Amino acid sequence: MRDLCRLLNPRSIAVIGGGAWCASIINAAQRIEYRGVIVPVHPDKKEIAGLRTLPRLGDYDGPIDAAFLGINRHATVAAVAALADMNAGGAVCFASGFTEAQAEDETGDSLQAALVAAAGKMPILGPNCYGFVNALDRTAIWPDQHGMEPVERGVAILTQSSNIAINLTMQQRTLPIAYMVTCGNMAQTSQAAIAMALLDDKRVTAIGLHVEGFGKLREWEALARKARAHDIPLVALKVGRSDQARSATVSHTASLAGTDSGAQALLDRLCIARLNTLPEFLETLKLLHCTGRLASSNIASISCSGGEASLIADLALAENLHFPPLEVSQKRKLQQVLGPMVAVANPLDYHTYIWRDAEKMTRIWGAMTGPDIALTLSIVDYPHTDAADWACATQAALDARAQTGAPFAVVATLPELMPPHTARQLMNGGVVPLNGLAEALAAIRAAAAPVLSDADALILPGTAEATQVLDEDQAKSALGRHGLTIPLGRTADDPTGAASVAADLTPPLVLKGLGLAHKSEYGAVRLNLEPSLIETTAAEIGTDRFLIEEMVAGGVAELLIGIIRDPAHGFILTLGAGGILTEILRDTVSLLVPSTREQIHAALMRLRCAPLLTGYRGRPSANIPAILDAVAAVQSYIVANADTVAEVEVNPLISTPDRAVAVDALIRKA
């Protein structure tokens, strides 16, 4: 890990280049009240943005802590080499035309490799990168407008999009942003590495990550561990949900577990809460800045409208938030103030009987807090016309927070109905001002996400092309050696041989033609056969090899266990409803390998078909430990063959009250 301290908090900044971007760098630094030395460098121009230039970088006789390279990509490589020789603290590489583009005479990949080699041990951001704003130390290397102001403490935001970063600096949601860092191509310094460096700044309260792709998984694992050690929450806005499932597949698993399933599984594994929109992202960071992580997903709501009480109840359902019923003591306190005409409940519609009475409103709102409530919300929309009458609501929230010490928030149903001056007043008093009801509930869900626990390192896949698909009998044998239970069966090379081995098995029997990826589509699977019918049925199927097995009776449910190789996220473990309904129901959950028995059990219980496993309407329950053993066996095979295996599927795994048997299996490997 490179030391980013000099780069992110420089006492001297060299601005290399003469375009408008370089003038913007100087203006942006001055806007944030930068107090260090700015050194413009250009061979011809006398001044840039009012500052005298030096013709050569070597003409400056002091140390260069950071540099902005506003020059073309070829000159950028040379300038980085010169800065590295000068022992500079780091550089922001603005030029594009590297891995994100191709040139006629050379690939962007090779030029980017040359850039990394030129940098050596010196850290660089980019290329194709806008740089950063450090509002804590009043530093900016930023070639455009920004809306950030100096702060004493706040959140850090790292994006892979410079335009999104610009827009986020312009937010007017009273969110104190300490750092805004763009990552660009991440040729050398990754997003995870930058975030790890920011964790060392005790003034950072939370970190938000706009992620297009993860890159080195070991760095992300290290980031999650370090964030837990520093007790700093991480949240992510991960793009890429619209990518369709990968195409070159032979199993159901691969079509069900698209690229985004791996991303979600990785975020879940690292306990990084995921948001879907930029407003949710900002509101979550604001909530975490004010309260830190929430203890649970239990909330209380207060409003003077039955419509708002119903609205928040419906919206909270989608975010899996809960409204605990009021305790007897709470009801008594509420009824003493509200009287008999108000039905006390959570969410609470307190009508408007006590409006403008800040003392009574404080008593009501304080009564809605409690040890089992992670956050109490008061729904208040401040009008643009005359908000004087709404001062009582602001005061009641501040007083309730001061008197109870409980986490408290005021939320406007519409983002524009939370005035910035009111939001600042609330935040100064320890109350969270939240813009937008849906955004607020998404933020609460994210802030209540679990904390990272100790886990084994992810198994990283190999890269060899996987062109070999094992026949079902070979796949079952391979998995059986790792503990997977398979039916009793035999193989045969012709119909006569099939009839011969069938005589040694207990009917009813299953006959399968081997050598086909999707046997049922070709009529190559026949069920409930007696030994006497095996030879003629095998002749009808017409394949070169056959598998004859004893049928598995007493099934409670059919499941799918699938694992695919995903270079971006490791091995994705998919559990779901199996058999012929796999792709119709699409009832699946995804984890990463390795996962513990506890994690796998929890994932199984999230399936819509989970009631079948636990005994639906008096039916027998499945043998859950046997199912967990089956998943463990498949994981064991993956761990032992990580360099070569690309895809494993057991479908269906027939679960009975006594055992879990893999009646079909597939392996694709190098």
C-alpha positions in Angstrom: 0.0 0.0 0.0 1.4 3.4 -1.0 1.4 6.3 1.3 -1.2 8.9 0.0 -0.7 11.4 2.8 1.4 13.9 0.8 -0.8 13.6 -2.3 -4.1 14.1 -0.4 -2.9 16.9 1.9 -0.1 18.6 -0.1 1.8 21.7 1.0 2.8 22.3 -2.6 1.0 21.5 -5.9 2.5 21.6 -9.3 0.1 22.3 -12.1 1.6 21.0 -15.4 0.0 22.2 -18.6 -1.4 25.3 -20.0 -5.1 24.6 -20.9 -8.3 25.8 -19.3 -8.3 22.7 -17.1 -5.1 23.8 -15.4 -6.5 27.3 -14.8 -9.5 25.5 -13.2 -7.2 23.6 -10.9 -5.9 26.8 -9.5 -9.4 28.3 -9.2 -10.7 25.2 -7.4 -7.9 25.2 -4.9 -8.5 28.9 -4.2 -12.2 28.3 -3.8 -11.6 25.8 -1.0 -9.1 28.3 0.6 -6.0 26.2 -0.1 -3.1 27.6 2.0 -0.1 25.9 0.3 2.1 26.8 -2.7 0.8 26.4 -6.2 3.5 26.0 -8.9 2.2 26.4 -12.5 4.6 24.8 -15.1 4.5 25.6 -18.8 7.4 26.1 -21.3 5.8 29.1 -23.0 3.1 30.8 -21.0 4.1 33.5 -18.5 1.2 33.0 -16.1 -1.8 30.8 -15.6 -4.9 32.0 -13.6 -2.9 35.0 -12.4 0.1 32.9 -11.1 3.6 33.1 -12.7 4.7 30.0 -14.3 8.0 28.1 -14.4 9.2 26.8 -17.8 10.4 23.5 -16.4 9.4 21.4 -13.4 13.0 21.2 -12.3 13.2 25.0 -11.9 11.3 24.7 -8.6 13.7 24.2 -5.8 11.3 22.8 -3.2 9.6 19.5 -2.7 6.5 18.7 -4.9 3.9 17.0 -2.7 1.3 16.7 -5.5 1.0 17.4 -9.2 -1.8 17.8 -11.7 -0.9 16.6 -15.1 -3.1 18.4 -17.6 -1.1 17.3 -20.7 -1.5 14.6 -23.3 -1.2 10.9 -22.5 2.4 10.5 -23.9 3.6 13.6 -22.1 1.9 12.3 -19.0 4.1 9.2 -18.9 7.2 11.3 -19.2 6.1 13.8 -16.5 5.2 11.0 -14.1 8.7 9.6 -14.5 10.2 13.0 -13.8 8.1 13.5 -10.7 9.1 10.0 -9.4 12.7 10.9 -9.9 12.1 14.1 -7.8 10.5 12.1 -5.0 7.2 13.8 -5.4 4.3 12.8 -3.2 2.0 11.8 -6.0 0.2 12.9 -9.2 -3.3 13.2 -10.6 -3.3 12.0 -14.2 -6.0 13.8 -16.1 -5.4 12.5 -19.7 -7.6 9.9 -21.3 -6.6 7.4 -24.0 -5.3 4.6 -21.8 -7.2 1.4 -21.1 -10.5 3.0 -21.8 -9.5 3.7 -25.4 -7.5 2.2 -28.2 -5.1 4.0 -30.5 -4.0 3.1 -34.0 -0.3 2.7 -33.2 -0.5 1.2 -29.8 -3.0 -0.1 -27.3 -4.1 1.9 -24.4 -3.2 -1.1 -22.2 0.5 -0.8 -23.0 0.5 2.9 -22.5 -1.1 2.5 -19.1 1.4 -0.2 -18.2 4.2 2.3 -19.1 2.5 4.9 -16.9 2.5 2.5 -13.9 6.1 1.6 -14.5 7.1 5.3 -14.7 5.5 6.0 -11.4 7.3 3.3 -9.5 6.6 3.8 -5.8 5.0 7.2 -6.2 1.2 7.0 -6.0 -0.9 8.2 -8.9 -4.6 8.7 -9.3 -6.1 7.8 -12.7 -5.4 8.2 -15.5 -8.7 9.6 -17.0 -9.2 11.1 -13.5 -10.6 14.4 -12.1 -8.6 14.3 -8.9 -10.0 15.2 -5.5 -11.2 17.8 -3.0 -10.1 17.5 0.6 -12.4 19.9 2.5 -10.9 19.0 5.9 -7.5 20.4 5.0 -8.7 22.9 2.4 -7.0 21.2 -0.6 -8.3 20.6 -4.1 -6.8 19.2 -7.2 -9.9 19.5 -9.3 -10.2 20.8 -12.9 -13.7 22.0 -12.7 -16.3 23.6 -10.5 -17.2 22.1 -7.2 -19.6 23.0 -4.4 -17.7 21.8 -1.4 -16.9 24.0 1.6 -14.4 23.5 4.4 -15.6 21.2 7.2 -14.2 19.9 10.5 -15.4 16.4 10.0 -17.6 14.5 7.5 -18.0 11.7 5.1 -15.7 10.6 2.2 -17.0 9.8 -1.2 -15.1 7.9 -3.8 -16.5 7.6 -7.4 -15.5 5.9 -10.6 -17.3 8.7 -12.5 -15.9 12.3 -12.5 -19.3 13.7 -13.6 -21.2 12.1 -10.8 -18.5 13.4 -8.4 -19.0 17.0 -9.7 -22.8 16.7 -9.2 -22.4 15.2 -5.7 -20.3 18.2 -4.6 -23.2 20.4 -5.5 -25.7 18.6 -3.1 -27.7 20.8 -0.8 -28.8 18.3 1.7 -26.6 19.6 4.6 -24.3 16.6 4.2 -20.7 17.5 5.3 -18.4 16.0 2.7 -14.8 15.7 3.9 -13.3 14.1 0.8 -14.5 13.8 -2.8 -12.1 11.5 -4.7 -12.4 10.3 -8.3 -10.6 7.1 -9.2 -10.4 7.1 -13.0 -8.9 4.0 -14.6 -7.2 3.0 -11.3 -4.1 2.0 -13.2 -2.1 1.8 -10.0 -4.1 3.0 -6.9 -7.4 1.3 -6.6 -10.6 2.5 -5.1 -10.3 0.1 -2.2 -6.7 1.3 -1.5 -7.8 5.0 -1.5 -10.6 4.2 0.9 -8.2 2.3 3.2 -6.0 5.4 3.3 -8.9 7.6 4.2 -9.9 5.3 7.1 -6.7 6.5 8.9 -8.2 10.1 9.1 -10.1 10.2 12.3 -12.2 13.0 11.0 -13.9 10.7 8.5 -17.3 9.5 9.8 -18.4 7.2 6.9 -17.3 6.2 3.4 -19.5 6.0 0.3 -18.3 4.2 -2.8 -19.7 4.6 -6.3 -18.5 1.3 -7.9 -18.5 0.3 -11.5 -16.2 -2.8 -10.9 -14.3 -4.2 -8.0 -11.0 -5.3 -9.3 -8.6 -6.9 -6.8 -10.8 -8.8 -4.3 -8.1 -9.2 -1.7 -8.0 -5.4 -1.4 -11.7 -5.2 -0.9 -11.5 -7.8 1.8 -8.7 -5.8 3.5 -10.8 -2.6 3.3 -13.8 -4.3 4.9 -11.6 -5.6 7.8 -10.0 -2.2 8.3 -13.3 -0.4 8.3 -14.6 -2.8 10.9 -11.5 -2.2 13.0 -12.0 1.6 12.8 -15.7 1.3 13.2 -16.3 3.3 10.1 -19.4 2.2 8.0 -19.0 1.6 4.3 -21.9 2.0 1.8 -21.9 1.5 -2.0 -23.8 2.6 -5.0 -22.9 -0.3 -7.3 -24.0 0.1 -11.0 -24.4 -2.8 -13.4 -27.8 -4.4 -12.4 -28.9 -4.2 -16.0 -26.2 -6.6 -17.3 -27.8 -9.8 -18.4 -26.7 -13.2 -17.3 -23.6 -14.5 -19.0 -24.2 -16.2 -22.3 -21.7 -19.1 -22.8 -23.2 -21.4 -20.2 -24.4 -25.0 -20.0 -26.2 -24.9 -16.6 -29.3 -23.2 -15.2 -27.0 -21.7 -12.5 -25.1 -19.5 -14.9 -28.3 -18.0 -16.5 -29.7 -17.3 -13.0 -26.6 -15.9 -11.4 -25.7 -12.9 -13.7 -22.9 -10.5 -13.1 -24.8 -8.5 -10.6 -25.6 -11.5 -8.4 -21.8 -11.7 -7.8 -21.6 -8.1 -7.0 -24.4 -8.3 -4.5 -23.0 -11.4 -3.0 -19.6 -9.7 -2.5 -21.2 -6.6 -1.0 -23.2 -8.8 1.4 -20.1 -10.8 2.2 -18.2 -7.6 3.1 -21.2 -6.1 4.9 -21.2 -3.0 2.6 -24.8 -1.8 2.4 -26.0 -1.2 -1.2 -28.1 1.8 -2.3 -29.9 2.2 -5.6 -30.0 5.9 -6.3 -27.8 8.9 -5.6 -30.4 10.5 -3.3 -30.5 7.3 -1.2 -26.7 7.2 -1.2 -26.4 10.8 0.2 -29.1 10.4 2.8 -27.5 7.2 4.0 -24.2 8.9 4.4 -25.9 11.8 6.3 -27.6 9.4 8.6 -24.4 7.5 9.3 -22.5 10.8 9.9 -25.0 11.8 12.5 -25.8 8.5 14.3 -23.3 5.9 13.1 -24.7 2.5 12.5 -28.2 1.8 13.8 -28.7 -1.0 16.3 -31.6 -2.6 14.5 -34.2 -2.1 11.8 -36.9 -1.1 14.4 -38.3 2.4 13.9 -41.0 4.6 15.2 -42.9 7.3 13.2 -44.8 10.4 14.2 -46.9 12.5 11.9 -50.1 14.6 12.1 -51.6 12.8 9.1 -53.2 9.4 8.8 -52.1 9.4 5.1 -48.5 9.9 6.1 -48.7 7.2 8.7 -50.0 4.8 6.1 -47.5 5.9 3.5 -44.5 5.3 5.8 -45.9 1.9 6.9 -46.2 0.8 3.2 -42.8 2.1 2.2 -41.0 0.6 5.2 -42.3 -2.8 4.3 -40.3 -2.8 1.1 -37.1 -1.9 3.0 -37.8 -4.7 5.6 -38.1 -2.1 8.5 -40.3 -2.8 11.5 -42.6 -0.8 13.7 -42.6 -2.5 17.2 -45.9 -2.2 19.0 -46.1 0.4 21.7 -45.4 -0.7 25.3 -48.0 -0.1 28.0 -45.9 2.7 29.5 -45.6 4.4 26.1 -49.4 4.2 25.6 -50.0 5.8 29.0 -47.7 8.7 28.3 -49.2 9.3 24.9 -52.8 9.2 26.1 -52.1 11.6 28.9 -51.2 14.2 26.4 -53.4 13.3 23.4 -56.6 12.3 25.2 -59.2 9.8 24.1 -59.8 11.1 20.6 -56.4 9.9 19.2 -55.7 6.2 18.7 -52.1 5.6 19.9 -50.0 3.3 17.7 -46.8 3.0 15.9 -46.8 4.7 13.3 -48.5 7.4 15.3 -51.0 9.9 13.8 -51.2 12.5 16.6 -53.6 14.7 14.6 -53.2 18.4 15.1 -54.7 19.0 18.5 -51.3 19.8 20.1 -49.8 21.6 17.1 -47.9 24.8 18.1 -47.5 23.5 21.7 -43.8 22.6 21.5 -43.8 21.3 25.1 -46.6 18.7 24.5 -45.2 17.8 21.1 -41.8 17.1 22.8 -43.5 14.9 25.4 -45.3 12.9 22.6 -42.2 12.6 20.5 -40.0 11.6 23.4 -42.5 8.9 24.4 -42.1 7.3 21.0 -38.4 6.6 21.6 -37.2 3.6 23.5 -34.5 1.0 23.9 -36.0 -1.2 21.2 -36.3 1.7 18.7 -33.2 2.3 16.6 -34.5 5.6 15.2 -37.6 7.7 15.8 -38.8 9.8 12.8 -41.0 12.8 12.8 -42.5 13.5 9.4 -42.5 17.3 8.8 -42.9 19.1 5.5 -41.8 22.7 5.7 -43.8 25.0 3.3 -42.1 27.5 1.0 -44.7 30.1 1.7 -44.5 30.7 5.5 -42.7 28.2 7.7 -43.0 30.2 10.9 -45.8 27.9 12.3 -43.5 24.9 11.8 -40.9 26.1 14.2 -42.7 24.2 16.9 -41.9 20.9 15.1 -38.2 21.8 14.9 -38.1 22.7 18.5 -39.9 19.6 19.6 -37.5 17.4 17.7 -34.5 19.2 19.2 -35.9 19.0 22.8 -36.9 15.3 22.4 -33.4 14.5 21.3 -31.9 16.5 24.1 -34.2 15.0 26.8 -34.1 11.3 25.7 -30.6 11.0 24.1 -32.2 8.6 21.6 -31.5 8.8 17.9 -34.0 11.1 16.3 -34.7 12.3 12.8 -37.0 14.8 11.0 -37.9 13.6 7.5 -39.6 15.6 4.8 -41.7 13.5 2.5 -40.5 15.5 -0.5 -36.8 16.4 -0.6 -37.4 20.0 -1.4 -39.5 20.5 1.7 -36.5 20.4 4.1 -35.1 24.0 4.1 -31.3 24.0 4.4 -31.3 26.5 7.3 -33.7 24.2 9.2 -31.6 21.1 8.3 -28.5 22.8 9.7 -30.4 23.8 12.9 -31.5 20.2 13.4 -28.1 18.7 12.7 -26.4 21.1 15.1 -28.8 19.8 17.8 -28.1 16.1 17.1 -31.2 15.5 15.0 -30.9 14.0 11.5 -32.6 16.0 8.8 -33.6 13.6 6.0 -34.7 14.7 2.6 -37.4 12.4 1.1 -39.4 9.7 2.8 -38.4 6.9 0.5 -34.8 7.9 0.6 -34.9 8.1 4.4 -36.2 4.6 4.7 -33.6 3.2 2.3 -30.9 5.0 4.4 -32.3 3.4 7.6 -32.2 0.0 6.1 -28.6 0.5 5.0 -27.5 2.0 8.4 -28.9 -1.1 10.1 -26.9 -3.5 8.0 -24.9 -6.1 9.8 -21.3 -5.6 10.8 -18.6 -7.7 9.2 -17.8 -10.9 11.1 -14.7 -13.0 10.8 -14.8 -15.1 7.6 -12.4 -17.2 5.5 -10.8 -15.5 2.5 -12.6 -15.8 -0.7 -11.5 -18.6 -3.1 -10.1 -16.9 -6.2 -10.8 -18.7 -9.5 -8.3 -19.7 -12.2 -8.4 -18.3 -15.7 -7.9 -21.3 -17.9 -10.5 -21.7 -20.5 -13.1 -24.3 -19.4 -14.0 -26.4 -22.4 -14.6 -29.8 -20.9 -18.1 -30.8 -19.7 -18.1 -34.0 -17.7 -20.8 -36.6 -18.2 -23.3 -36.9 -15.4 -21.7 -40.1 -14.0 -18.3 -38.5 -14.0 -19.5 -35.4 -12.3 -21.4 -37.3 -9.7 -18.4 -39.5 -8.9 -16.1 -36.4 -8.6 -18.6 -34.7 -6.2 -19.2 -38.0 -4.4 -15.6 -38.2 -3.4 -16.1 -34.9 -1.6 -19.1 -36.2 0.4 -22.1 -35.6 -1.9 -24.8 -38.3 -1.6 -25.7 -39.7 -5.0 -28.1 -42.5 -6.1 -27.0 -46.0 -6.5 -26.4 -46.6 -10.2 -24.3 -48.1 -13.0 -23.3 -47.1 -16.5 -23.5 -49.1 -19.7 -22.2 -48.8 -23.3 -25.3 -50.2 -25.1 -28.9 -51.2 -24.4 -28.0 -54.8 -23.7 -25.5 -53.8 -21.1 -28.0 -51.4 -19.6 -30.4 -54.2 -19.1 -27.7 -56.3 -17.5 -26.7 -53.7 -14.9 -30.4 -52.9 -14.2 -30.9 -56.4 -12.9 -28.7 -55.6 -9.9 -30.6 -52.4 -8.9 -33.9 -52.0 -7.0 -36.7 -50.6 -9.1 -38.3 -48.2 -9.9 -35.3 -47.1 -12.0 -34.2 -44.0 -13.9 -32.6 -44.4 -17.4 -30.5 -41.5 -18.8 -28.7 -41.1 -22.1 -25.3 -39.6 -21.4 -23.3 -37.1 -23.5 -26.0 -34.5 -23.6 -26.0 -31.2 -21.6 -29.7 -30.9 -21.3 -31.0 -34.5 -21.4 -34.6 -33.8 -20.7 -34.9 -31.6 -23.8 -33.9 -34.6 -26.0 -36.2 -37.1 -24.2 -33.1 -38.8 -22.8 -34.5 -39.1 -19.3 -37.0 -41.9 -18.5 -38.5 -42.5 -15.0 -40.3 -45.2 -13.1 -38.9 -48.1 -15.2 -38.9 -51.8 -14.3 -35.7 -53.7 -15.3 -37.6 -55.5 -18.0 -38.1 -52.2 -19.9 -34.6 -50.9 -19.7 -33.2 -52.4 -22.9 -36.0 -51.3 -25.2 -36.1 -47.8 -23.7 -32.4 -47.4 -24.1 -32.7 -48.3 -27.7 -35.3 -45.6 -28.1 -33.0 -43.0 -26.5 -30.2 -44.0 -28.9 -27.1 -42.4 -27.2 -23.8 -44.2 -27.0 -23.7 -44.5 -23.1 -26.3 -44.9 -20.5 -26.7 -44.3 -16.8 -29.2 -46.4 -14.8 -30.0 -45.4 -11.2 -32.4 -46.2 -8.5 -35.1 -43.6 -8.1 -35.2 -41.4 -5.0 -38.5 -41.6 -3.2 -40.1 -39.4 -0.5 -38.9 -36.1 -1.7 -40.1 -33.1 0.3 -38.5 -30.4 -2.0 -36.2 -30.2 -5.0 -33.3 -27.7 -4.7 -30.6 -26.4 -6.9 -27.0 -26.0 -5.8 -24.8 -24.2 -8.3 -21.4 -22.6 -8.4 -20.0 -20.6 -11.2 -16.6 -18.9 -11.8 -16.9 -15.1 -11.8 -13.5 -13.5 -12.4 -14.8 -10.2 -10.9 -16.2 -11.6 -7.7 -14.8 -15.1 -7.1 -17.0 -18.2 -7.1 -20.8 -17.5 -6.9 -22.7 -20.1 -4.9 -26.4 -20.1 -5.9 -29.1 -21.9 -3.9 -32.6 -22.1 -5.2 -35.7 -24.0 -6.1 -34.7 -26.9 -8.3 -36.0 -29.4 -10.8 -38.2 -28.4 -13.8 -39.3 -25.2 -12.1 -35.8 -23.7 -11.6 -36.0 -21.0 -14.3 -39.8 -20.6 -14.0 -39.7 -19.7 -10.3 -36.3 -18.1 -10.3 -36.3 -18.5 -6.6 -32.6 -18.1 -5.7 -30.1 -16.5 -3.4 -26.4 -16.0 -4.0 -23.4 -16.3 -1.7 -19.7 -16.5 -2.3 -17.3 -19.5 -1.7 -16.5 -20.3 1.0 -19.7 -19.7 3.0 -20.3 -21.2 6.5 -23.1 -23.6 7.4 -24.8 -20.7 9.3 -24.7 -18.4 6.3 -26.0 -21.2 4.0 -28.8 -22.1 6.4 -29.8 -18.4 6.6 -29.8 -18.2 2.8 -32.0 -21.3 2.4 -34.5 -19.8 4.8 -34.7 -16.7 2.6 -36.0 -18.7 -0.4 -39.7 -18.5 -1.2 -39.7 -22.3 -1.1 -38.3 -22.5 2.4 -41.6 -23.4 4.0 -41.4 -26.7 2.1 -38.1 -27.5 3.8 -39.5 -26.8 7.3 -42.8 -28.8 6.9 -45.5 -26.9 5.1 -49.1 -27.4 6.3 -48.3 -30.6 8.2 -46.1 -32.1 5.5 -42.8 -33.8 6.5 -39.8 -31.5 6.8 -36.6 -31.9 4.9 -33.4 -33.0 6.5 -31.7 -29.6 6.7 -28.4 -30.9 8.0 -28.2 -33.2 5.0 -28.8 -30.3 2.7 -26.1 -28.3 4.4 -23.8 -31.3 4.0 -24.5 -31.4 0.3 -23.7 -27.7 -0.2 -20.5 -28.3 1.8 -19.5 -31.1 -0.5 -19.9 -29.0 -3.6 -17.9 -26.2 -2.0 -15.2 -28.7 -1.1 -14.9 -29.7 -4.7 -14.6 -26.1 -5.8 -11.9 -25.4 -3.2 -9.9 -28.4 -4.3 -10.3 -27.6 -8.0 -10.3 -23.8 -8.0 -7.7 -23.4 -10.7 -9.6 -25.4 -13.3 -13.3 -25.5 -12.5 -15.7 -23.0 -14.0 -19.1 -24.4 -13.3 -20.7 -27.0 -11.0 -24.4 -27.7 -10.7 -26.5 -30.1 -8.8 -30.1 -30.0 -10.0 -32.2 -31.3 -8.6 -31.0 -32.2 -5.1 -34.0 -34.2 -3.8 -34.5 -33.5 -0.1 -36.3 -36.1 1.9 -36.9 -36.3 5.7 -33.8 -38.6 5.9 -31.3 -37.4 3.3 -30.5 -35.1 0.4 -29.6 -36.8 -2.8 -28.1 -35.3 -6.0 -30.0 -36.9 -8.8 -28.3 -34.8 -11.5 -24.9 -33.1 -11.6 -22.8 -31.1 -14.1 -19.2 -30.0 -14.0 -17.5 -27.7 -16.6 -13.7 -27.3 -16.2 -10.5 -26.8 -18.1 
